[in-house]
Structures are given as structure tokens and as C-alpha cells.
Amino acid sequence: MSNHGHMPIPDLFHWKGWRMLGVLLVAGLLLAPAYWNGYPLIYFDSEDYVEISFAWQPIIYRIMTYGAFVSIAKPFGTLWVVVWAQGLMMAWMLHEAVWAWVGRWRPQVFVGLGVSLSLLTGLPWVVSQVMADMFAGMAVLGVAVLAFGSAIALRRRLLLVPIVALSISVHMSHVAVSLGLLLVLTALWLGAKLSLRMPRPRIGLVALAVGLGTASVPAVHYAATGRAFFTESGQVLQLALFVQDGLAKKYLDEVCPQGAALKMCGHKEELPYTADEFLWGDSPFDDMGGWKAMHDEAGVIVKGAIAMFPAEVAQAMVSNTWTQLNLIASGEDLVPMTWHFVRTQLKHYPHDFRAFRFARQQRREGISFDALNKLQVPVAQAAEIAMLGLLVVAWRRRDRISAGLLITVLLALVGNAFVCGALSNPHDRYQNRMVWLALMSTIICAVRLDQRFAQRKPLDEAARRAVIEMRLPHKPETKG
């Protein structure tokens, strides 16, 4: 009861209430493509992850950790749970980023950031998929918050550790990029002892999250199979890229006439022009035994080509990395799914059948991303350029937080392009899943630098007089 005897009216718009409503609003914006589609977006790989979540058996060209995450849908009987969880986690991570790095007007900046990312980047289309792709950018953002987000309480950063670890664990490319970022942050930490301008990251929680995420991959595999391993397909993926770059054929032309005991010698004139066609199309790959049978031979060919043609391999890696950096369009292979997905996976979720069948994605014309990419690709490119300019400004103003965030995102984008382009195969999907970080960091750092500048801006004469008058003791007027 209040002092006047009335029941207290609950303050639905209290500070914390606004924050929770803001997170729900941003999560809803990030899930807009799924609701517009009528069902979560399904990619070719989604089928394998759903199968892993039920069969709990490895598929040689997938790791099992995202399949374990997809298991959260099983008690509810719908794959909607997967994307709902993804939307809430991403919204909460963006919320923590704003509270860590923005000084004033945080709720407004957070909602504005959510609207901007939803309209101007492909992030909502990534969040709305039953795929691990969303976690690539979230892992990088989480690492940055743990490293440079000391403005938020320690307990909140501790709560982020398992989310960041999950983000890292669901794909091997996330593991590789995160380990690279840990090395970069360690170098920055050492450099900060020599220069006051260098960002000063906090390494402890980052190392904990990266360690947990990395260790989770062999741990999940051990729980399922009794064998601890990271991946059994890396060498085959590298071989496919060497086929695409012509390096495999060049190596085989050298060693096969000398009697090399390689199955590919009998098929070297039949090799296709692309890695995807080699692995998934009409190629001699299946005739040679497929993934398991080619694992060891793939390692021999890759190592042999590197040793025999190091300059050509290095040139191809640089070229593929650059190609991957520029492949940032949304919607790659988000095409109508075949009835195979219905027959094999929706048997586990029969109540989803109608929504999946009548989703926009399943229509004959599919979903067109042409208009969207005409807007979002130039925005992403402009944001990447703006990051470089903001880094210069942050460095000159000794804003080590902004500099640390920008360096982390820039190197993550380059590292992701190297891991996915030079070590796997360049695709729009691989870089699109992370390029939204460029606009996010540009907005946050621009707001942060503007607020810091406003705090330091000297008062004009009228403002100084007003402040002096406010501070002077009030003297009552006298008559006479």
C-alpha cells in the first residue's frame, strides 16, 4: 500500500522494463524474414543438422555441435524454437554491446541499431535460418564485448561466456576465426604495455569462452561416438578447392606418370571446374569412394601440391581470400527445398508440414534477393570503408575502446575470408553472415565518438554565464 492508502500501480515502462521490451522488439525485427516467409528459412545443410539432432550420429562433412543445438526444438515439436532462440540470443548480444560501449541514450541507440541492421544488412535472413551461420558474427561480437566491455558488470559478462562458447563451437570456421582473434587480442594486450594509444583488451574471459567453445567440438563428438575429433572432412574440402584452382590437376600431371598410387590419377582428365561440382555434382568423386575413402589421399595431394608449387598455392590463397571478401550478397541458395526435406526431416515435426509446404520459399519462383542486395551490398561496402576512417579518428582521440572494437571486427572479416575462401571455397554465404558487423561497429563507434566529443566540447560564452549564474548563491532583491 502507498502512503495515501492506494494500491501501487505497476510501472510497466520502468527502465528495466523498457530494456526487456527493446530486446523483444529487436528479436522480432531479426525474425521478420521467417514470419514473412511463413516458416523458418531452410538451407540444404539444415536437413543434416535436424537428422543429427535425432539420430545422434555424425555425418562426415558436418560437425555435430549445431545438431546438438537444434535438439532444443524436440520437446516443442517445431523448428520455430530454433530461430526464436537465435533471435533472442542475437538481440541480447546486441543489447550488451550497446550497454558496454555507448554512454548515453542507450535504449534509443539499441532500438535504432536493431532497425538499421534489420533494414540495411542480411542479418535477419541469417538469424531466420535453421543454420549455424548466425553464430559466426555473434561469436566475433561476443569476443569483442568480453574483451572491451568492462563498462557492464562482471556477472553479465560471465553470463555471456557460455553463449560465446556456443557460438564458437557450432562450426569449425568459427573455431578458427576465434582462435585467431585470441592471438590478436593477446598481441594488443602486450602492445598496450608499450603504447598508451593501443587498445587494452581483457583476455581472461575471452580465453575462457574460446577454450570452452573449441573444446566443446571434440567433447560432443566423443559423447556421440567415443572418439574425440574436430572434423574428418577438412582435407577433402581443401582438395576440392585445389581442384577448382587447378592445383590438383597440375600436381597429378607431375606425379601420375611416375607411378604414384593415387586413385585420382585415373580420373585426372575428368575433374570438374568447381569445388562444388567436384563434391556434390556429377564428378568422379563418388566413383573414388567419396568422403571417407578419399580422406587420406586428399591429404597426400594437398600436402604434395603445397610442397611442389608453394608460390602458386600462396597466390591462389590470396586470390581466394580477396574473392571471399567481396562476396557479401544475401540469399545464396535459399531456393525452394525439395520434397526430400519433407520426407526425411518433417517426419520428426509433422505439425510443421503445412507451414513449410506453403512458405514463400517453397513457391516455384522462390525468394528474389535482387532488390535487397542492390541496397545492402553498397551499404556493407561503405561501412567497411567507414570503419577504416573511424579507426583513424579513434586512434587520434585515444578512444581505445572504439579502436579495439574496430580492429577486432576488421581482422575478423579478413580472417573469415581467409578461412572460408583460402581454406574451403569462396561463397557469398560465408562472408554475408559476418559483414553486418561492419555497419554495427560503424554505428556504435560513430555514436560513441560523437558523445565523447560532445562531453569535451568547450562551452560557449552564453552557456558559461548560465552555468556561473546557476552556481552563484541567490541574493534576494532589496527595496529602496
C-alpha positions as CSV (number, residue, x, y, z in Angstrom):
1,M,0.0,0.0,0.0
2,S,1.1,3.6,-0.7
3,N,1.2,6.3,1.9
4,H,-2.2,7.6,0.7
5,G,-3.8,4.2,1.0
6,H,-4.0,3.4,-2.7
7,M,-2.7,0.2,-4.3
8,P,0.6,0.9,-6.2
9,I,0.3,1.0,-9.9
10,P,3.0,-1.2,-11.6
11,D,5.4,0.8,-13.6
12,L,5.3,-1.1,-16.9
13,F,7.7,1.4,-18.5
14,H,10.4,1.2,-15.9
15,W,14.0,1.4,-17.1
16,K,14.5,-2.4,-17.0
17,G,11.1,-3.0,-18.5
18,W,12.0,-0.8,-21.5
19,R,15.2,-2.8,-21.9
20,M,13.3,-6.1,-22.0
21,L,10.8,-4.7,-24.4
22,G,13.6,-3.4,-26.5
23,V,15.2,-6.9,-26.7
24,L,11.9,-8.5,-27.7
25,L,11.3,-5.8,-30.3
26,V,14.8,-6.2,-31.9
27,A,14.4,-10.0,-31.8
28,G,11.1,-9.7,-33.6
29,L,12.8,-7.4,-36.3
30,L,15.5,-10.0,-36.7
31,L,12.9,-12.8,-37.2
32,A,10.9,-10.7,-39.7
33,P,12.0,-12.8,-42.7
34,A,10.9,-16.0,-41.1
35,Y,7.4,-14.6,-40.3
36,W,7.2,-13.1,-43.7
37,N,8.1,-16.4,-45.2
38,G,5.6,-18.3,-43.1
39,Y,8.3,-20.7,-41.8
40,P,12.0,-20.6,-40.8
41,L,14.2,-20.5,-43.8
42,I,15.7,-23.8,-44.8
43,Y,19.1,-24.4,-46.4
44,F,20.4,-27.6,-47.9
45,D,22.5,-28.2,-44.7
46,S,19.5,-27.8,-42.4
47,E,18.4,-31.4,-43.2
48,D,21.7,-32.8,-41.9
49,Y,21.5,-30.8,-38.7
50,V,17.9,-31.9,-38.0
51,E,18.9,-35.5,-38.7
52,I,21.9,-35.3,-36.3
53,S,19.6,-33.9,-33.6
54,F,17.5,-37.1,-33.7
55,A,19.9,-39.8,-34.8
56,W,22.8,-38.5,-32.8
57,Q,25.3,-39.9,-35.3
58,P,28.0,-37.9,-37.1
59,I,27.8,-37.0,-40.8
60,I,31.3,-36.9,-42.1
61,Y,31.1,-33.5,-43.7
62,R,29.4,-31.9,-40.7
63,I,30.3,-31.3,-37.1
64,M,27.7,-32.3,-34.5
65,T,27.5,-29.3,-32.2
66,Y,24.9,-27.3,-34.2
67,G,22.9,-30.5,-34.5
68,A,23.0,-30.7,-30.7
69,F,21.7,-27.1,-30.5
70,V,18.9,-27.9,-32.9
71,S,17.8,-30.5,-30.3
72,I,16.1,-27.7,-28.3
73,A,13.2,-28.0,-30.8
74,K,12.4,-31.6,-30.0
75,P,10.4,-31.1,-26.8
76,F,8.3,-28.4,-28.5
77,G,7.7,-30.3,-31.8
78,T,8.5,-27.3,-34.1
79,L,11.7,-25.9,-35.7
80,W,10.4,-22.4,-34.9
81,V,12.0,-22.8,-31.5
82,V,15.5,-22.8,-33.1
83,V,15.1,-19.5,-34.8
84,W,13.3,-18.0,-31.8
85,A,16.3,-18.9,-29.7
86,Q,18.6,-17.5,-32.3
87,G,16.7,-14.2,-32.5
88,L,16.7,-13.7,-28.7
89,M,20.4,-14.5,-28.3
90,M,21.4,-12.1,-31.1
91,A,19.2,-9.4,-29.7
92,W,20.6,-9.8,-26.2
93,M,24.2,-9.8,-27.6
94,L,23.5,-6.5,-29.4
95,H,21.9,-5.1,-26.2
96,E,25.0,-5.9,-24.2
97,A,27.2,-4.4,-26.9
98,V,25.3,-1.1,-26.7
99,W,25.4,-1.0,-22.9
100,A,29.1,-1.8,-23.0
101,W,30.2,0.9,-25.4
102,V,27.6,3.7,-25.6
103,G,27.5,6.2,-22.8
104,R,24.1,7.9,-23.2
105,W,20.7,7.3,-24.8
106,R,21.3,3.6,-24.7
107,P,17.7,2.3,-25.2
108,Q,17.3,4.6,-28.2
109,V,20.6,3.6,-29.7
110,F,19.9,-0.1,-29.2
111,V,16.5,0.1,-30.9
112,G,17.9,2.3,-33.7
113,L,20.8,-0.2,-34.2
114,G,18.3,-3.1,-34.4
115,V,16.2,-1.3,-37.0
116,S,19.3,-0.3,-39.0
117,L,20.7,-3.9,-39.1
118,S,17.3,-5.3,-39.9
119,L,16.7,-3.0,-42.9
120,L,20.3,-2.5,-44.2
121,T,22.0,-5.8,-43.7
122,G,21.4,-9.5,-44.3
123,L,21.5,-10.3,-40.6
124,P,17.7,-11.0,-40.3
125,W,17.9,-13.5,-43.1
126,V,20.8,-15.3,-41.3
127,V,19.0,-15.3,-38.0
128,S,15.9,-16.7,-39.6
129,Q,17.6,-19.8,-41.0
130,V,17.9,-23.2,-39.3
131,M,21.7,-22.9,-39.8
132,A,24.8,-22.2,-37.8
133,D,25.6,-19.1,-39.9
134,M,24.2,-16.6,-37.4
135,F,26.6,-17.6,-34.8
136,A,29.7,-16.6,-36.9
137,G,29.0,-12.9,-36.4
138,M,27.8,-13.4,-32.8
139,A,31.0,-15.2,-31.8
140,V,33.0,-12.2,-33.0
141,L,30.7,-9.7,-31.3
142,G,30.8,-11.7,-28.1
143,V,34.6,-11.9,-28.1
144,A,34.7,-8.1,-28.6
145,V,32.2,-7.5,-25.7
146,L,34.2,-9.7,-23.4
147,A,37.5,-8.0,-24.4
148,F,36.4,-4.4,-24.3
149,G,33.1,-4.3,-22.5
150,S,34.2,-3.6,-18.9
151,A,31.5,-1.0,-18.6
152,I,29.0,-3.7,-18.0
153,A,29.0,-5.7,-14.7
154,L,31.3,-8.7,-14.4
155,R,28.3,-11.0,-13.7
156,R,26.7,-10.0,-17.0
157,R,30.0,-10.7,-18.9
158,L,30.1,-14.1,-17.2
159,L,26.6,-14.9,-18.5
160,L,27.9,-14.1,-22.0
161,V,30.7,-16.7,-21.8
162,P,28.5,-19.8,-22.5
163,I,26.7,-18.0,-25.3
164,V,30.0,-17.0,-26.9
165,A,31.3,-20.6,-26.4
166,L,28.2,-22.0,-28.1
167,S,28.7,-19.5,-31.0
168,I,32.2,-20.7,-31.5
169,S,31.5,-24.4,-31.2
170,V,28.8,-24.8,-33.9
171,H,31.2,-24.6,-36.9
172,M,34.9,-25.2,-37.4
173,S,35.3,-21.9,-39.2
174,H,34.1,-20.1,-36.1
175,V,36.7,-22.0,-34.1
176,A,39.5,-21.0,-36.4
177,V,38.5,-17.3,-36.5
178,S,38.0,-17.1,-32.7
179,L,41.4,-18.7,-32.1
180,G,42.9,-16.1,-34.5
181,L,41.2,-13.3,-32.6
182,L,42.5,-14.6,-29.3
183,L,46.0,-14.3,-30.7
184,V,45.3,-10.8,-32.0
185,L,43.9,-9.7,-28.7
186,T,46.9,-11.1,-26.8
187,A,49.2,-9.1,-29.1
188,L,47.2,-6.0,-28.4
189,W,47.4,-6.6,-24.7
190,L,51.2,-6.9,-24.9
191,G,51.3,-3.8,-27.2
192,A,49.3,-1.8,-24.7
193,K,52.2,-2.0,-22.3
194,L,54.4,-0.2,-24.8
195,S,51.9,2.5,-26.1
196,L,49.1,4.3,-24.4
197,R,47.2,4.5,-27.7
198,M,46.9,0.8,-28.1
199,P,43.6,-0.9,-27.1
200,R,43.8,-2.8,-23.8
201,P,41.6,-5.9,-24.0
202,R,40.8,-8.1,-21.1
203,I,41.9,-11.6,-22.1
204,G,40.7,-13.8,-19.3
205,L,37.0,-14.3,-20.2
206,V,37.9,-14.3,-23.9
207,A,40.3,-17.2,-23.4
208,L,37.7,-19.0,-21.3
209,A,35.0,-18.6,-23.9
210,V,37.3,-19.6,-26.8
211,G,38.7,-22.5,-24.8
212,L,35.2,-23.8,-23.9
213,G,33.9,-23.4,-27.4
214,T,36.9,-25.1,-29.0
215,A,36.8,-28.0,-26.5
216,S,33.1,-28.5,-27.0
217,V,33.6,-29.8,-30.5
218,P,35.6,-32.9,-29.7
219,A,33.7,-33.3,-26.4
220,V,30.3,-33.6,-28.3
221,H,31.9,-36.0,-30.8
222,Y,33.3,-38.1,-28.0
223,A,29.9,-38.2,-26.3
224,A,28.3,-39.5,-29.5
225,T,30.9,-41.8,-30.9
226,G,33.5,-42.5,-28.2
227,R,36.1,-40.7,-30.4
228,A,37.3,-37.1,-29.8
229,F,37.9,-35.3,-33.0
230,F,37.3,-31.9,-34.6
231,T,36.5,-32.7,-38.2
232,E,37.0,-35.6,-40.6
233,S,36.4,-33.6,-43.8
234,G,38.9,-30.8,-43.8
235,Q,41.4,-32.4,-46.1
236,V,38.7,-33.3,-48.6
237,L,37.4,-29.7,-48.7
238,Q,40.9,-28.5,-49.3
239,L,41.3,-31.0,-52.1
240,A,38.1,-29.7,-53.7
241,L,39.4,-26.2,-53.6
242,F,42.7,-27.4,-55.2
243,V,40.6,-29.0,-58.0
244,Q,38.9,-25.7,-58.6
245,D,42.2,-23.7,-58.6
246,G,43.8,-26.3,-61.0
247,L,46.5,-27.2,-58.5
248,A,45.3,-30.8,-58.1
249,K,45.5,-31.4,-61.8
250,K,48.9,-29.8,-62.0
251,Y,50.2,-32.0,-59.2
252,L,48.7,-35.1,-60.7
253,D,50.2,-34.3,-64.1
254,E,53.6,-34.4,-62.3
255,V,53.3,-37.5,-60.1
256,C,51.0,-39.8,-62.0
257,P,53.4,-40.5,-64.9
258,Q,55.9,-41.5,-62.3
259,G,53.6,-44.3,-60.9
260,A,52.0,-42.5,-58.0
261,A,49.5,-44.9,-56.3
262,L,46.6,-42.4,-56.3
263,K,43.0,-43.1,-57.3
264,M,42.7,-39.7,-58.8
265,C,45.4,-40.5,-61.4
266,G,42.8,-42.5,-63.3
267,H,40.3,-39.5,-63.2
268,K,42.6,-36.5,-63.6
269,E,41.2,-35.7,-67.0
270,E,37.6,-35.8,-65.8
271,L,38.0,-33.3,-62.9
272,P,35.3,-30.5,-63.0
273,Y,36.0,-26.8,-62.8
274,T,34.4,-26.0,-59.4
275,A,34.8,-27.4,-56.0
276,D,31.0,-27.7,-55.5
277,E,30.7,-29.8,-58.7
278,F,33.5,-32.0,-57.6
279,L,31.9,-32.7,-54.2
280,W,28.2,-32.6,-55.0
281,G,27.8,-32.8,-58.8
282,D,28.4,-35.3,-61.5
283,S,32.1,-36.0,-60.9
284,P,34.4,-38.9,-60.3
285,F,34.4,-38.2,-56.5
286,D,31.8,-40.7,-55.7
287,D,33.4,-43.3,-58.0
288,M,36.6,-43.0,-56.0
289,G,34.7,-43.8,-52.8
290,G,33.5,-40.4,-51.5
291,W,34.4,-38.6,-48.3
292,K,35.8,-41.4,-46.2
293,A,37.7,-43.3,-48.9
294,M,39.3,-40.0,-50.2
295,H,40.3,-38.6,-46.8
296,D,43.9,-39.9,-46.7
297,E,44.5,-39.4,-50.4
298,A,43.2,-35.9,-50.2
299,G,45.8,-35.1,-47.6
300,V,48.6,-36.6,-49.7
301,I,47.6,-34.5,-52.8
302,V,47.2,-31.3,-50.8
303,K,50.5,-31.6,-49.0
304,G,52.2,-32.7,-52.2
305,A,50.9,-29.7,-54.2
306,I,51.9,-27.3,-51.4
307,A,55.4,-28.7,-51.4
308,M,55.8,-28.8,-55.2
309,F,54.1,-25.4,-56.0
310,P,54.3,-23.2,-53.0
311,A,54.2,-19.9,-54.9
312,E,51.1,-21.0,-56.9
313,V,49.4,-22.2,-53.7
314,A,50.1,-18.9,-52.0
315,Q,48.9,-16.9,-55.0
316,A,45.7,-18.9,-55.1
317,M,45.1,-18.4,-51.3
318,V,45.5,-14.6,-51.6
319,S,43.2,-14.5,-54.6
320,N,40.5,-16.6,-52.9
321,T,40.7,-14.5,-49.8
322,W,40.2,-11.4,-51.8
323,T,37.3,-13.0,-53.7
324,Q,35.7,-14.1,-50.4
325,L,36.0,-10.5,-49.0
326,N,33.9,-9.2,-51.9
327,L,31.2,-12.0,-51.9
328,I,28.7,-10.5,-49.4
329,A,25.3,-10.8,-51.1
330,S,22.3,-12.2,-49.2
331,G,20.2,-15.2,-50.2
332,E,22.7,-17.6,-51.7
333,D,21.0,-21.0,-52.4
334,L,17.9,-20.0,-50.4
335,V,15.9,-21.8,-53.1
336,P,12.7,-23.9,-52.9
337,M,13.5,-27.0,-51.0
338,T,12.7,-30.4,-52.5
339,W,10.2,-32.9,-51.0
340,H,13.2,-34.8,-49.7
341,F,13.3,-32.5,-46.7
342,V,9.6,-33.2,-46.1
343,R,10.0,-36.9,-46.3
344,T,13.1,-37.2,-44.2
345,Q,13.0,-34.4,-41.6
346,L,9.5,-33.2,-41.3
347,K,8.5,-36.7,-40.2
348,H,10.1,-35.5,-36.9
349,Y,8.0,-32.3,-36.9
350,P,4.6,-33.3,-38.5
351,H,2.8,-30.2,-37.2
352,D,5.3,-28.1,-39.3
353,F,4.3,-29.7,-42.6
354,R,1.6,-27.2,-43.6
355,A,3.6,-24.1,-42.8
356,F,6.7,-25.5,-44.6
357,R,4.6,-26.5,-47.7
358,F,3.0,-23.1,-48.1
359,A,6.0,-20.9,-47.2
360,R,7.1,-18.3,-49.7
361,Q,10.5,-20.1,-50.1
362,Q,8.7,-23.2,-51.5
363,R,6.9,-21.4,-54.3
364,R,8.1,-22.0,-57.8
365,E,9.7,-18.6,-58.2
366,G,11.3,-18.8,-54.7
367,I,12.5,-15.6,-53.0
368,S,14.2,-12.9,-55.0
369,F,17.1,-11.0,-53.3
370,D,18.0,-8.8,-56.2
371,A,16.4,-5.6,-54.9
372,L,17.6,-6.3,-51.4
373,N,21.2,-6.8,-52.5
374,K,21.1,-3.6,-54.6
375,L,20.7,-1.7,-51.3
376,Q,22.6,-3.9,-48.8
377,V,25.8,-4.7,-50.7
378,P,26.7,-1.0,-51.3
379,V,25.8,-0.2,-47.6
380,A,28.1,-3.0,-46.4
381,Q,30.9,-1.8,-48.7
382,A,30.5,1.7,-47.5
383,A,30.5,0.6,-43.8
384,E,33.7,-1.4,-44.3
385,I,35.4,1.7,-45.7
386,A,33.9,3.9,-42.9
387,M,35.5,1.5,-40.4
388,L,38.9,2.4,-41.6
389,G,38.2,6.1,-41.3
390,L,36.7,5.7,-37.8
391,L,39.7,3.7,-36.7
392,V,42.0,6.7,-37.6
393,V,39.7,9.1,-35.7
394,A,39.6,6.7,-32.7
395,W,43.3,6.4,-32.7
396,R,43.9,10.1,-32.8
397,R,41.4,10.7,-30.0
398,R,42.8,7.9,-27.9
399,D,39.5,6.1,-27.7
400,R,40.9,2.7,-27.1
401,I,37.5,1.0,-26.8
402,S,36.4,2.1,-30.3
403,A,39.8,1.3,-31.7
404,G,39.7,-2.2,-30.1
405,L,36.2,-2.9,-31.5
406,L,37.1,-1.8,-35.0
407,I,40.4,-3.7,-35.1
408,T,38.6,-6.9,-33.8
409,V,35.9,-6.6,-36.5
410,L,38.2,-5.7,-39.3
411,L,40.6,-8.6,-38.6
412,A,37.6,-11.0,-38.1
413,L,36.3,-10.1,-41.5
414,V,39.7,-10.7,-43.1
415,G,40.2,-13.9,-41.0
416,N,36.8,-15.3,-42.0
417,A,37.6,-14.6,-45.7
418,F,40.9,-16.4,-45.4
419,V,39.4,-19.4,-43.5
420,C,36.4,-19.8,-45.8
421,G,38.0,-18.6,-49.1
422,A,41.5,-19.8,-49.0
423,L,40.9,-23.0,-47.0
424,S,37.5,-24.0,-48.2
425,N,35.7,-22.4,-51.2
426,P,34.5,-18.7,-51.6
427,H,30.8,-18.2,-51.4
428,D,28.5,-15.2,-50.7
429,R,27.0,-17.0,-47.7
430,Y,30.3,-17.3,-45.8
431,Q,31.0,-13.5,-45.8
432,N,27.4,-12.3,-45.7
433,R,26.9,-14.0,-42.3
434,M,29.5,-11.6,-40.8
435,V,29.6,-8.5,-42.9
436,W,26.8,-6.9,-40.9
437,L,29.4,-6.4,-38.2
438,A,30.8,-3.6,-40.3
439,L,27.7,-1.5,-40.1
440,M,27.1,-2.4,-36.5
441,S,30.6,-1.3,-35.4
442,T,30.4,1.8,-37.6
443,I,27.1,3.0,-35.9
444,I,28.3,2.2,-32.4
445,C,31.7,3.8,-32.8
446,A,30.3,6.9,-34.6
447,V,27.8,7.4,-31.7
448,R,30.5,6.8,-29.1
449,L,33.0,9.2,-30.7
450,D,30.2,11.8,-31.1
451,Q,29.2,11.5,-27.4
452,R,32.8,11.7,-26.2
453,F,33.4,14.8,-28.4
454,A,30.2,16.5,-27.1
455,Q,31.4,15.9,-23.5
456,R,34.8,17.5,-24.2
457,K,33.4,20.4,-26.4
458,P,34.0,23.8,-24.6
459,L,31.0,25.8,-23.6
460,D,30.2,29.0,-25.5
461,E,30.1,32.3,-23.7
462,A,26.4,32.3,-23.0
463,A,26.5,28.7,-21.7
464,R,29.4,29.6,-19.4
465,R,27.5,32.5,-18.0
466,A,24.4,30.4,-17.4
467,V,26.5,27.8,-15.5
468,I,28.1,30.5,-13.4
469,E,24.8,32.1,-12.6
470,M,23.4,28.7,-11.6
471,R,26.3,28.1,-9.2
472,L,26.3,31.6,-7.6
473,P,24.4,31.9,-4.4
474,H,21.0,33.6,-4.8
475,K,20.7,37.0,-3.3
476,P,17.3,38.4,-2.5
477,E,16.3,41.7,-4.1
478,T,16.1,44.7,-1.7
479,K,13.7,47.6,-1.9
480,G,14.7,51.1,-1.9
